[in-house]
């Protein structure tokens, strides 16, 4: 059986602490890493997310597809690796509308 390494909270904090979030690109990287770390999504699952996959009222994130990417001309959405990969994850959204 192969061993799978996961980032610890300390690993995550060490990486994101070097990002300059006032830079648009690095802020995008920060948000992407945060989403992957918090949800445990695979890269292909995160890459397949569409706006309709998040319910901003409830904070539910629907994961039901993955992105198959071979090259710029050969990519498409696919079913996830396993049935257990289909899931809903609650994301605690900060409501900025009330600020």
Secondary structure, DSSP 8 states (H G I E B T S, - for coil): --------HHHHHHHHTT--TTSHHHHHHHHHHHHHHHH---HHHHHT--GGGEETTTTEEEE--EEEEEETTEEEEE--SSGGG-EEEE-----GGG-
